[in-house]
Amino acid sequence: MLQQSLSNFSLPSILPASLAGLWPSGLSSWMPVAAGEAPAFVTDIAAVLLAGAFIAYVCFRLGVVPIVGFLVAGVVIGPHGLGLVKSLELVDACAELGIVLLLFTIGIEFSLEKLAKIKTLIFGGGLMQVGLVTVVVVGILAALDVPWKIGIYTGFLVALSSTAIVLKLLGDRGETNAPHGQIGLGFLIFQDLAIILMVLLVPMLASGSGDDGGAAGLMGLAWALAKAALLIVAVLVVARRLMPPMLEAVARTCSPELFLLTLIAVCIGTAYLTSLAGVSLSLGAFLAGLMVSESRFSEHALGEILPLQIVFSATFFVSVGMLLDLSFFFDQWMLVITVVAVVLVIKVVTTGAAALALGYSRSAAAASALLLAQVGEFSFVLERAGRELGLNPAGYAQGSQVFIASTVVLMVLTPALATLGTRLGARLESGSGPRPGAAESEDEALGHVPHLENHVLVAGYGAAARRLVRVLEGSGIPYLILTLSPTGANEAEDDGLPVLRGDYTRQRILEHAGVGRAKMMVVADDNPTTARAVVAVARSQNPTMRVLVRSRYMAEIEPLLEDGADRVVAEELESTIQLFTDVLTTYHIPSSEIVADKDILRRGGYAALRGGPNLPEAPPITCNLKEEGIDLRSVALRPGSIAAQANIGQLELESVRALKLKALIRDGEVMETPDPATPLHPGDVLELIGSAEAFAAATELFVQRDSSGGPKLAPPKPPPRVSYDLETSYSIPADRLKAAEGRCSQIDRVRTVTPSALGCEECLAHGKSWVHLRICMICGYVGCCDDSEGRHARAHFEATGHAIMRSLEPGEDWAWCFIEEIEI
């Protein structure tokens, strides 16, 4: 029954009429088949991904950019090659999504503010280059009796260059800030913007492509541009007013899944709405990216969406490769080579002329001209749109095949042409330099963070990172804060501190932060999973910088060291070292020996403290304990004690108490032979030598008392009784923990604990009472609530950073996070 129902099921039949047309007709093959057989779409997707990854890797090893590998993969597995892909509709659907995501990411990168900074280079030089190419192509085709509309369409195809390939080459060679790199960057930005208008013009050019058009065509074009203008105005309003607070609210959840889903919804939703208005999906996707770019979370958004965009964009290039007919290429290779040569000449001449017109040197013009000599990926978008409307490049019946073959050849030649351009530019270096102000740095143009070198990357901005940043700020050490938390980022910005918002486990965010130039990275406040991810990515990007990680537990040390951390400071073991240090200090072990012992304990990732089957039975350290260290005590004088109200002589230490005064320490100053008439004050420290019995007999001198002479901390009433014992275990219910995921960054620290005392530890020690009790869900400490006089639960958090406190009141199982200030 179920199988029969599925066989009659059709998704397009249940979609609204406006959406049903978007469902590819050939996707009925997606439905499950008999057990043991893979659905057809799984075979097609596997072929696309496996072939794309393998051939792109081979191309990478050969020094060819991966895009060329994707194109070649499409040729190999396509209908003109091995024929591994049966459902071309499926690949086309994925390719369409790739185009949408590609334009969405471009919209995120090119905000209005960034575009305005290099407007002369973009809109002056870029417009000149595209216009010259189009005019030259129209003139050549007009001489061959090709209608002017088809000439403009073909000129658009030739004018565009490959943003992906060119920027990849510039980045790999470190030439982005070189003059020819700046020219290429500016021209490519204009081309990426111009594609929006070109897509709008294609339907107009396809209407009556064989005649001169008329008033109807012009009116249609004007109406299309008017609709686009209205959409852009609406987008600007949304971008300025609605998008920033919406993304702020989503980012506050600290949920990467929700943030990514919101971005996809914005992208696809805006593209769909623009399509209802009769404007292309591509324009809608670009406008959606422009809306996101006006938010402070644009870099974070780009880092989240980029991996998804890469997958579907790769599918797009594979689908383009499927269009290439190898038999046509070999039959018409002379025609293809001729077209390649003509395109090279046109683009080199026009691009070089535009660069010279802006005042750049001949060397920069020559290098940029050869760098931009290929035909770009957006030309495929334009060719695809024209092909669906019956337009053929140059009006040739097989123009699409010639265009695809020529484009693939030009893309493959791009690295060699770029190298040739650099060498030619070096020979022409004697020419005039660039006009002052003609080029702006990429950092200024694209709004990157300040250029930093030998800086510290502080990953996360929790309590420990805040303390570290204060020290770095005061010391003058350059640093940059990386955080995904809107609250932390807002706080840092309000304090005027350098901060970059985004997921710093992403390679793009780290590159944006200058990880390759950083001297050190400190991961101070993250859960183990995030810490391992950021260490692994950062280490692969900069193998020479020092990576320091603050961890909570001993079990996290080894995995972090394996992932590339140079040192892991374990809170659990570091507290043991601090206890050990205090013990040795109390027994007056020399400070130099204590420092050496601490180094031994920290060496090898606390190997001596972590234990293990391969460790020697001998203790990790041995101390030279002297008799004086046993008999010597440092006694602090407390307010109200007899000693704090007398002078040294009145205490009769040696004559009556059998105690020898070694020194008096006051405000850090050591007085080894103080005058017996020296008055003592609260806070003074007496270094005394004597037996345990002598110190016990002198207790009355140092007991803190109130003005009436009684014990100062005598409890006015007994503390209230509690309803638990020290064997009771406490945890936070699973449903409460699950509900707090994404809202509380401290959830991973929660453990099952037992109470440390039958009541508030501090109140019991000082004879005080309390209102309510709270238990620390990290260490089991019991403290009193904020309504109590001592507020010791909060004091425990401030001293240790343990933020999760659960109620110990009968019948209550809720907890409170002091950091996020939310109930769990």
N, C-alpha and C positions, 0 to 999 in steps of 0.2 A: 504493500500500500504506500509506504513512504517513498520507495524508489519510483513508483508510478507518479506520485505527486511531484517529486523533484523533476522528473522528465518533462512534466507539463509546465514547470515553473519558468517564468520569463521575467527577469528584472525590469527590462524596459516597459513591460506592461503595467507595472505598479508605480512607475515614476510619473511625475507631472509631465504634461506635454512639453513644457519649456526645457525639461531635463532629458526627456527620453531621446531627443535627437543627438545628445552628446554621447550616448552609449554606442560603442562600436558594434556594427552589425555582425561581425564574425566572432563575438565573444561568447556565443552560446556553447562553444567548445570548452568553456571553462568549467562546466558542470562536472561533478565527479563521475568516473566511469567504473567499470567492474573492479572488484577487489584485486589487488596485485598489479594493476596498471596505473601509470602516472597520468594525470590529466594532461591534455595537450598543452595548456598554457605553462605547466611546470617545465615541460621539455623545451618550450620556446625561451622561457626566462633563463633556464639553466644554460642553454646554448649562447644566449646573448652575454650573460655575466661571465661564464667560463672563458669563452673565446675572447671577450673584451679584456679581461684581466690578464690572460696568458699573452696575447699578442701585444698588449700595451707594455707588459713587462719586457718582452723581447725588444720592442722598440726602445724602451728606456735603456736597456743594456747596450743598444747600438747607438745611443746618443740622440734618438729621435723623440720628439715630444709625445706624450701619451695620446693626445687627440688624434694624431696620425695613426696610432695603434688602433684606436676605436674605429676609425674609418676603414682601415685594412680589415679589422675583424668583421665589419659589416659586409665588405666585399666577399670575404671567405665564406661566411655562413648564410649569406643572402640567396635569393632565388637565382641569381646569375652565377653563384659559386657552388657550394656544397648543398645548398637547399635545406639546411638544418632547421630553419624557422618556417613553420607552416602558416601561423596566424600573423600576417603582416598588420592586421588591425590592432592586435595587442601591442606590438612594437610601436605602431603609430600613436596609440593612446599614451604609452609611457613617454614617447618622444615629445608629445604635446605638453605633457606635464613637465618635462625637462625644460622646455622653452619657457613656460610660465615661471618656474623656479629660478631659471637663469636671469630673467628680467627682474624678478623680485629681488634677488641679491644685488643686482646692479642699482636698483632704486634705493636699496638700503645704503650702499656705498656712496652714492652721489646725492647728498643732501643739498638743499638750496644754498646754505651757507658756504659749503665747500665749493660748489660750482661758481659762486660769485667771486671767490678769491683768485681764480685763474680764468676769468671770463674773457679776457683779451686773447689768450692762447687758445681757448676752446672755441669761442664763437667767432673770433676773427680768423685764426689759422685753420681751424677745423672746417668752418663754412667755406673758406676759400678752397681747401683741398677737395672736399666733396663736390663743390660746384664746378671746379675745373675738370675733374674726372668726368662728371656727368656731361658737361658741355662737349668735351673732346669725343666721348663715345657717341653722343647724339650726332655730332658732325660727321664722324666716320661712317656710321650706319646710314645717315641721310644720303651720303654719296653712293651708298649701295641700294638706294630706294627703299629703305626700311622706314615705316611711319614713325613720326616723332614720339608718339606715346610709348611705343616699344623701345625706342632709343633711350628715353628717360628711364624706363624700367631696367634696361640692361645697364645703363650708367650707374644706377643705384647699386646693382649687384657688384659691379667692378669697384665702386668707390670705397666699399667697406673693407676693413682689415680685421685680422683676428686679435681681439682683445686678450683672449686666453693665452695664445701662443706668445704674443709679443711681451706681455707683462711677465710671463713665466721666464722668458729668455733674459729680460732686463734684471729680474730679481736674482736669477742664478748667477749672472755675470757681475752683479753689483753696479749696474749702470743706470739705475732708475733716476738718480740725481744728476747724471751727465746731461749735457745740452741735448744730444740726440734722444736720450731717454725722456727728457721733459717734453720735447716736441711730440714724440710718439704718445706719451701719456695724454697730453692735451687733445691731440687729434682723435685718439681713440674714444675719449670721453664724449666728444661731439658726435662721433659716429654712433656711439651707443644711444645717444639721445635722438639722433636723426632717424634711427630705425623706426622710432615710434611714428613720426610723420610719414615716413616711407610706406609703412604698413597701411596707414590711412589712405594714402594716395593710390595704392595698387588697384583697389576696385574701380577708382575713377579712370585709371589708365587702361583697365581691361574693358571698360564700357566703350564699344565702338572703336576698338584699337586700330582699325584700318582706316578711320577717317580723321577729320580734324576736330571732332567733338563739336560742342556748341554750348549754348546758354544753359541747357539742362545739365550738362556735365559740370560746368562751372558752379552752378547752383548746388549740385550735389556735393561737390568738394567743399564749398563754403559751409554748407550745413554740417558736413562731417567735422570740419575744423571747429565750427561753433560748438558742437556737442562735446568735442574733446576739450575745448576751452572751459566750458561749464563744468565738466568733470574735474579738470585740474583745479578750478577755483574751489569746488566742493572738497577736494582732497586737501587743499591747503588749510581750509577751515578745520577739517577733522584732524589733520596732522598737528596743528597748533593747539587745538582745544581739547580734543577727546583722546587721541592716541597716547600721549605721555601719561596721563593719570591712569588709563586702563592698563598699560603695560606695567606701571608702578604697582598697581594692585595685584596683578598676576605674579610679578617678580617677588613680591613680599611673601608669597606662599613658599618660596625656595624649592619649588617643584619643577625640575627640568622637563618632566613629561607635560605638565600643564602649560608651561611657557612655550614649548615647541608646538603643542596642539593649537594654542592661541595664534601663533605666527602662521601656521598652515591655514587656519580658519580665516585670518585676515587676508592672506594672499589669494586663496581660492575664492573666498566670498567676494572680494572686491573685483576680481577678474570676471566672476559670473555676473555681477551687477552691471559691469561695463558692457558685457556682451549682450545683456538685455536691452541696453541703450543703443545697440547697433555698433559699438566700438569694439575693437579686437581684444581678445584675452590678453595679448601681450601688453597692450597699453594699460589694462587694468592691473596686471601684475606689477608693472613698473610703478604705477601710482601707489599701489599698496606698499611697495618697498620704500617709496618716498615718504609715506606717512610714518612708517616705522623709523626712518632715518632721523626724524625730528625729535625722537625720544632719546633720553640718556642711555637707553638700553640697546642702541643700534648695534654696537660692537658685540654685545652679548647675543643679540638676535642673529647677527651674521654668523657667529661661531656655532650657534645651534642649528641653523638651517643649512649651512654650507655642506656638511656631509651628505645630506639628503639631496641637495641640488647636484652634487657631483655624480651621484648614482644615476639620477634621471637624465642629466645632461650627457653622461656617457652613453646612455641608451639612445639619445637623440643623434649623436655622431655615428653610432652603430647603424641607426636607421638610414642615415644619409649614405653610408657606405653600401648599404643594401641596394641603393638606387643605381650604383655604378655597374654598367654592363661591360664585363671584361672583353667579351668578343667585339663589342663596339670599339673599345679602346684600342685593341690590336688592329682592327680593320681601319680605324680612322686616326692612327697615331700621328700622322703628319698634320692633320687638321688640329689635333689637340696641342701639339708642340707649337704650331703657329699661333694659336690663341694664347698660349702661355707667354710667348715672346711679346705679343702685342700688349697684353695686360701689363707685363713687366715694364715695358717702355712707357706706357701711359701713366702708371702709378709712380714710377721713379721721377719722371719729369714734373708731374703736377705736384707731388708731395714736396719735392725739392724746391719748386718755385714758390709754394706757399711758405715754406720755412724761410727762404731768402727774403720774401716780402716782409716778414716780421722782424728782420734785422739780424738773423742768426748767421753765423759764419758758413762758408762753403763746406767746411769739414762736417759741421753738425747737420747741415742740410743733406749732404750726400749719405751720411750714416743713417739718418732717419728715413730717407727715401727708400733705401734698400731694406730697412727694417720693416717698413709698412707695405712692401711690394706684394704681399700675398692677398688673397681674397679671404674674408673672415667667416666665422661661424654664423653671424647674423645674416649673411647673404643667403645661407641655406634657409633661414626662416623666411626671408623675402621671396626666394625662389619657390619655396613650398606654397606660399600664399598665392603667388602669381600662377603657378602650375594648376592649382585648384580652380582658378578663374579662366583658364585657357590661354595664359600668356606664356610664350616661349622666349628665352634669351635670344636676342638678335633676330627674332622672327623666324628662326630656323626650326624646322619640324623636330629635329633631334637636338635642339639647343640645350635642353636640360642635361642630356648625357655629356655633351661637350663641356658645359659649365661644371658639372660634377667632376669629371675627369681632370679638367684644367685646375680646379680648386685643390684637389687632392695633390697634384703634382706641385703646385705652388706652396702648399703647406709643408710638404716634405722638404722643399728647397729652402724654407725660411731660415733654419739655423745657419746654413752655408751662406745665404745672402746677408744675414746679420753680421757674420764674421767678415765677409768681404766689405761691407759698409764701414765697419770699424777700421779696417786697414786702409781703405780709401780715404776715410776722414783723417787718419794720421798723416797721410801724404799731403793733404790739402790744408794742414794745420796753419800754414803761413797766411791764410786768408784772414779777413776781418773777424773779430770776435763778436759775440752776441751783443745786441743793443742792451744797455742797462735796463733792468726791469723786465726784459723779454721773457725770462723764465723764472719761475718761482720754485722753491724747493717742494718736494713731494710732501714733506711734513706739513708745510703751510697750506699746500693745496688740498690735502685730504684730511687735515685736522688731526694728525697723529699726536700721540703724547709727546712731551718734550724729549729731545734726543738725550739719552743718558748713557754713560759708560762707567764700567766698574761699579755699578750700583747694586743695591740689595733689593731683591724682589720679596716682599712680605705677602705671602699667600694666606688670605683670610684676615679678618679684622675683629677677632674676639678679644677677650680680656687680656690674654698674654701678648697678643700682637699690639694692642694699644699701649701697653707698658713699654714694649720694645721700640715702637715708633717714637715715643717721647724721648727715649735715649738717643735714637738715631738723629732726631731733629736737633737735639741739643749738641750733638757731636759734629754736625756738619757732614755726616756720611750721606751720599746720595741714595735715595730709595724710592720705591714705587709700591703702593698698596694695591693688591689685586683682591677683589671681593665680589661675591655674587649676592651679598645681602644688601638690599636697598637701604635698610636702616644704618648699617655700618658705613656704606658709601656716603650717605647723606651727612652723617656725623663727621666723616673725614673731610668732605668738601666744605662743610660749615667751618671747620677749623683751619681751612686753607691748606690742607695736606694733599699731595699728589696721589690720585686714586684712579684706577681703571676698573670699570664695571664689567663683569663677564665671568664666564666659567673658565677658571685658569687651568682646568684639566684639558682644555682644548688647545691644540697647537697654534691656531690663529691668534688667540688671545695672548699667548706667551710670546709669539713673534711680535705682536703689536707692542708688548711691554719691553721689547729689546732683550729677550732672554739670551740671545747670542752674544751680547756685549756685557751681560751681568757678571759680577764677581761672585755673588752669593745669593742663594735663595733660602728663606726661612719659612717653613710650614709650621705655624705655631698653634693653630686652633681648629684642626680638622679631624673628622672621624677617620679611622684607619683606611677605609676604602678610598676615600677622596685623597688622602695623603699619599697612598701608594700610586694612584693614578697620576697625580701631578708630579711626583718624583720621577716616575718612568718617562713621562713625556718631556719634562724639563731636562732630564739627563741626556735624552737622545738629541735634544736641540743644542745643548752646551755641555760637552763632556769635561770641560776644564773648570767650571765653577764649583764652589763648595755648596753642598746641599745639607742643611741642618733641619731636622724634624723634631718637634716636641710631641712626644707620645704619652699616653696615659699608663699603659700596662706593659709589663715585661714581654708578653707574648707577641707584641707588635714589632719588637726590635728587629728580629731576624728577617721577616719579610721586607721591611723597609730598607734594610741594608742590602738585600739582594736586588731590590729594584733600583738602587743607585744612590741612596743616601750616604753621605760621608759620615754623619754622626746622628744618632738618635738619642735625644735626652728624654729618658723615661721618667715620668712623674712618680711612678710607683717606686722605682729604684733610687731616684734622686732624693726622695724624701728619706729613704733609708740612709743615704750618705750624709744628709744633713743631721739626722739623729746620731749617727756614728761620730760625726765631727764634733757635735756638742758634748758627747760622752768623753771623747779624747781631750777636749779643751778643759772639761771639768777635772780630769785627772792630770792636767798640766803637762800633757805631752807637748814637746816643742812644736811650734807652728810650722817649721820647715818639714818636720816629720809628718805632720798632719796633711800638709799639701801633697807630699809624695805619696802618702797612703791613698788619698782621694784620687790621684791620677791612676794608681794601680787598679782601684775599684772601677773606674770609668773606662779603662782600657779595654779594647776589643768588644765595645758595645755592652759593658757591664758583665763581661763573661764570668768574672769571679763571683758575682752575686747571683747570676741566673742559674748556676749549678748545671749538672749534667753528668752523664756516665763517664765522660773522658777527663773530668777534672781530677787533679791530684787530691789525696785525702788531707794534705797539709793545709792549714788555713791560708787564705790569700795574702794576709799581712800579719806581721808580728810587731808589737810595740815594746820599746825599752822602758818599762814602767819602773819608776824609781820610788823609793820610800816616801820622799817628799810629796810625790804626786798623790799618794794615798792619804797622807795626813794634812795636806793643804786644802783649805776650802775658801771660796770667795763668797762672802755673806753680804747681801744687799740690805741696807737699813731701811725699814718701812716706816711710814708715818705713824706716829702714836707709840712706837716702841721706846723702851727705856734708853737704848743705845742712841737713838736718833735725837734725844733731848739732853745728852750729857757730853762731856769732853772725854778724850781718850783716857786720861788719868783716872777719872771717876769710875771707869769700868773695871779697874783692878784685874786686868786680863791675866797677867803672868803671876801676880802674887796670890790671887784668890782662885782664878778660873783655870789655871794651868794651860792657858792659851798664849801662844807667842804671836805678836803682831808683826807680820812681814812687811805690809805696805798698806797705805790708804790711797784709794783711787777715787778722785773727784773730778767729774766732767772730763774724763779721759786722761787726766794728769795723774801720774803715779808718784806718790811721796813715800819713799822707803823708810825714812826715819822721821816721822812726824813728831812734833812737839807734844808732850802729854797734855798740855793746856789747850790743844787744838779742839774747838767745838765740832761736834758731829751734826750732820744734817740728813734728812730723808734723801735717799738716792745715793748716798756715799756707799762705797764698797770696801769692806775690810778683808784683807787677805790674812787668814789666821791659820796657824799650824798647831795641831793638837790631836789627842786621841779621840775616838768616837765617844768615849765616856765623858771626856771634858766638854765636848760640844753639846752632849745631851744635858749636862749639868748647867750649861749657860743658856738654856732655852729661854728663860725668863727675860734675858736682856733683849732678845730680838723678836719677841711676840708682838704683833701689832695690836694695840688697844685703843679704845675710844677715850673721850675726855673723862668719863666716869671711872676709868680704870678697869672696866670689864672688857671682855673680848669684843673687838669692834664688829666682827661679823657674826655675832651670836644670832641665831634665827629667832625672829619674833614669834613665829609659829611654825609648827612642823609642815613640811611640804605636803601637798595633797597626795593621796594614794593613787596608784596607777593600776590599770586593768590588764596588764600584760606581765610576762616574765622574760628573763633574758634568753630563753630558749625559743621564743616565738620568732618565726620568720615572716618578713613582710616583702611584698612585691606590688607592682602596679598592674591592675588587671589588663589583659591583652587587648580588650576592646578600647580601653582608654589610650593605650600606647598606639594602636593603629590609627585612632582618630587624631592623634597628635603628630603623625608622620607628615613631614612637609612644613609643619608650623613651628616645630621645636628642633633646634639643631643639637640638643643635648640628649635626645632619646637614646642614642646608642650607648650612653654611659650608665644607663639604669641597670641595677643588679638586684638580686634577692639578698636581703641583709637581715641581720639580727640587731636588736637595740644595744647600744653601748652602755646604757645605764637605765635604772628604774626612775626615770625623770630627767629633766634638763641637767646636763653635766655641770655647767657653770653655776646654775642656781643652787644645786646640791652642794657644790664646793664652797659657796659663799653664804649658805644659809638662807637663801631667798626662795620665793614661791613663784608660780607661773599661772597663766590663764589656760593656754592650750599647748600641747606638745606636737613637735614635728620630728620626723626621722629622715636623715639624709639617705637617699636611695643609691648612693655611690659608696659610702663607707660605713653607714649605720649609726652615725653620730645622732644623739638625741638632744634637741634644743627647743627653746620656747618660742612662741609665735611673736608676731609684730605687735600684738596687743599686750604682751607681757612687758614688764619693766626692762628686762635685760635684752630682749629681741635677739637671743643667742643663735637662733636658726639662721637669721640673716647675717649675723656676725661670722658664723661658720662659713657661709658662702663667700663673703668678702675676703676671708683669710685663705681659703683653699680653692675657690673657683668651683666647688661642687654646687651646682645650680638647682638640682631637683630635690625638693623636700615634700614628703608625703605626710598627710595628717595621721596622727596616732590616736585620735579621738575614737571612742567606740562607735562602730557603725559607719565610719567614714573611710573611703578608699581613694579620694581625690589627691592630686599632687599639684605642686606649683613650681614653675620654672622662673627663677629670679632673672635670668638673662633675657628671655623672650617676654617675661611678665605675662604669662598665660596660664590658665588652669588646664591640667592634664586629666 
